Amino acid sequence: MLAFERFRLNDVNYPITKSRVQQKETSNPRDLTDISGVPASGRIVAIDPGTKRVGVAVCDEHRVLATPLPVIQRTSWKNLLLQIKGTLAEFDAAALVVGLPYNFDGSESDMTIEARDMARKFELSVPVPVYLQDERATTYEARGRLWKAGLEGKAMRQALDSEAATVILTDFLSRICQ
């Protein structure tokens, strides 16, 4: 027989079974910048978190080529989580990389805090390890790549976030190969 606890919200008691309670350890979270535990093989998915859109990229099985995927419109955490879980499953990914947007001087911004929070939530919610990757100047590099490819205006704006995720993933792959 399952043990029940009670959760009270707006004067309504909701039973919560132990099977619905989070099972991952949260007291001593692991350092998401430590890359020593990156799986030796398998695809990796990277995201460029933004307040409105999230760019997504995936690498091939040999970790040589990073490819942009369609941008995810950020409407809610639940929607974002479901789409990222779907992407991880679709590509049978071995890890998730979240871009960490420091200021150019190395200081943290509000978005840095948001990205760290997002990474922690993913760490608790997805079945693969999550890592953080410094993403300073990735949007500028992505914009330059797209400009060289001949994209401008609306086409560039639509591709920019996922191209930035591709830069983040390429940087991460270079980091783990050193």
Buried (B, 14 or more C-beta within 10 A) or exposed (E): EEEEEEEEEEEEEEEEEEEEEEEEEEEEEEEBEEBEEBEEEBBBBBBBBBEEBBBBBBBEEEBEEBEBBEBBEBEEEEEBBEBBBEBBEEBEBBBBBBBBBBEEEEEEEEBBEBBBEBBBBBBBBBEBBBBBBBBBBBBEBBBEBBEEEEBEEEEBBBBBBBBBBBBBBBBBBEBBEE
